[in-house]
């Protein structure tokens, strides 16, 4: 079975496609389509939740309560999400998008299906994900003077705090929460956490000033793909006043920064070993 073709990188929300496979999963089902607009949560870095929506076929509509990565080996054994035992690209395994249904589904392979993504949730998650990346770039810039060794640079040339210290990222509609470890390894890499603690409010203000300028630029945002299947790499790009930023990223994003009225962050160091950055989006009025 060929890997699932995906159209979410272009912003697609609806596709007419066919069933490739259906498997029982607990009391429900996992439906694999030949092509899908649904974005799955990545079990290796589960920052953006999977899309929800509906699948309709033969006069029946079922709700997709989540979308996940699945893999099938040459013997036909299916593994779902965190239970996938191999890395992407491993010989003998094909990668797919699994649409999770809370009830049994009995559509045979080849059945025509209309796949429809929840557009409101997708839009909110896309705004949240783009804002998350912008906030991380602004954070790197705002902390640049706290390094006394070279940790490598981010796409805009700032010392790459995000890459060195990033511990987790949780994206939600119109925002995200990102955590960064400030332990011994970061000190050895050349970062000064004590100076951060003493100037936290100033760093917060610098980030928000940068984000305000970037939002005002109304720069273009887009995804480039190396292929059309879920197994192919995708890269997010954004045109900013300081240059073009880009990250390898499997998520969804906005087309332009003019969808934002405002992006703001709040930094928290309640735990001196853990910096928490909360990013909040105010969408632009329609």
Secondary structure, 3 states (H helix, E strand, C coil): CCCCEECHHHCCCEEEEEEEEEEEECCEEEEEECEECCCCECCCCCCECCCCEEEEECCEEEEEEEEEEEEEECCCCEEEHHHCCCCCCCCCEEEEEEEEECCCCCCCCCCEEEEEECHHHHHHHHHHHHHHHHHHHHHHHHCHHHECCCCCECCCCCECHHHHHEEEEEEECCEEEEEEECCHHHHHCCECHHHHHHCHHHHHHHHHHHHHHHHHHCCEEEEEECCCECCCCEEEEEEECCEEEEEECCCCCCCEHHHEEEEEEEEEEEECCEEEEEEEEEECCC
